[in-house]
């Protein structure tokens, strides 16, 4: 039910993988859950996961990244990410690009929180809403 949509959105955007957060909302709608409930619960799960992954990167990622990579490589990647951060995060939120990895990187490189919300969470919500609309169209066709 609705809790499944919330957990599905959270799991999809915490662990990544081949399934994005659109699948819980589609499954919920096709299973008969009302659109607002399926949509809101999936969005809440996705947003919570997105915040958790960012904070994991923010709190622990820099230490780990500096252990694995040389200082020069870390700083070069940081410059590249910060220069392209907005486009990177919008593309990650809307496409099959590894979203969870990009959220983790945003936390590691300390992307400003307001930018993170605007360029990550809002496009992700757009993706989920679009999937819900497509599910409604499919449900009408079944």
C-alpha positions in Angstrom: 0.0 0.0 0.0 1.0 3.5 0.7 3.9 2.5 3.1 5.2 0.3 0.2 5.4 3.4 -2.0 7.2 5.3 0.7 9.7 2.5 1.3 10.1 1.8 -2.4 10.9 5.5 -3.0 13.3 5.5 -0.1 15.1 2.3 -1.1 15.3 3.2 -4.8 17.0 6.5 -4.0 19.2 5.2 -1.1 20.7 2.2 -2.8 20.3 3.0 -6.4 20.4 0.3 -9.0 18.3 -0.3 -12.0 15.0 0.7 -10.4 14.2 4.4 -9.9 11.6 5.9 -7.6 9.1 6.0 -10.5 8.4 2.3 -10.1 6.8 2.4 -6.6 4.4 5.2 -7.7 3.5 3.3 -10.9 3.0 0.0 -9.0 0.9 1.8 -6.4 -1.3 3.5 -9.0 -1.8 0.3 -11.0 -2.6 -1.6 -7.7 -5.4 0.9 -7.0 -3.8 3.3 -4.5 -5.2 6.8 -5.1 -2.9 9.1 -7.1 -2.3 11.7 -4.4 -1.4 9.0 -1.8 0.9 7.0 -4.1 2.6 10.2 -5.4 3.1 11.9 -2.0 4.4 8.8 -0.3 6.8 8.0 -3.1 8.0 11.6 -3.2 8.5 11.7 0.6 10.5 8.5 0.5 12.7 9.7 -2.4 13.3 13.1 -0.8 14.2 11.5 2.6 16.7 9.2 0.8 18.2 12.0 -1.2 18.8 14.0 2.0 20.3 10.9 3.8 22.7 10.2 0.9 23.8 13.8 0.7 24.5 13.9 4.5 26.4 10.6 4.4 28.7 12.1 1.7 28.8 15.4 3.6 29.7 13.8 7.0 31.9 11.0 6.0 32.8 11.1 2.3 35.7 13.6 2.2 37.7 11.6 4.7 37.2 8.4 2.7 37.8 10.0 -0.6 41.1 11.6 0.6 42.2 8.1 1.8 41.6 6.6 -1.6 42.7 9.3 -4.0 45.7 11.7 -4.1 45.1 15.2 -2.9 45.7 16.5 -6.5 43.1 14.1 -8.0 40.6 14.9 -5.3 41.0 18.6 -5.8 40.8 18.3 -9.6 37.6 16.3 -9.3 36.2 18.8 -6.8 36.9 21.7 -9.2 35.2 19.8 -12.1 32.2 18.9 -10.1 31.7 22.3 -8.6 32.0 23.9 -12.0 29.3 21.6 -13.5 27.3 20.8 -10.4 23.9 22.1 -11.5 23.8 20.4 -14.8 25.2 17.2 -13.3 22.6 17.0 -10.6 19.6 17.8 -12.9 20.8 15.2 -15.4 21.3 12.7 -12.6 17.8 13.4 -11.2 16.0 13.0 -14.6 18.0 10.3 -16.3 19.4 6.8 -15.6 22.7 8.3 -14.6 23.7 6.9 -11.2 21.7 9.3 -9.1 22.8 8.0 -5.7 26.4 8.3 -6.6 25.9 11.9 -7.7 24.1 12.7 -4.5 27.0 11.2 -2.5 29.5 13.3 -4.5 27.5 16.4 -4.0 27.8 15.8 -0.2 31.5 15.0 -0.4 32.2 18.2 -2.3 29.9 20.2 0.0 27.5 21.5 -2.6 25.4 24.3 -1.1 22.2 22.9 0.4 19.9 25.3 -1.4 21.5 24.4 -4.8 21.2 20.7 -3.9 17.5 21.1 -3.2 16.7 23.1 -6.3 18.8 21.2 -8.8 18.3 17.7 -7.4 15.1 17.3 -5.5 12.9 19.4 -7.7 13.9 17.6 -10.9 13.5 14.3 -9.1 10.0 15.2 -8.1 9.2 16.1 -11.7 10.4 12.7 -12.8 8.1 11.0 -10.2 5.1 13.1 -11.2 5.7 12.4 -14.9 5.9 8.6 -14.1 2.6 8.9 -12.2 0.9 10.6 -15.1 2.1 7.8 -17.5 0.8 5.2 -15.0 -2.6 6.9 -15.0 -2.6 6.8 -18.8 -1.6 3.1 -18.7 -4.3 2.3 -16.1 -6.9 3.8 -18.3 -5.7 1.7 -21.2 -5.9 -1.6 -19.3 
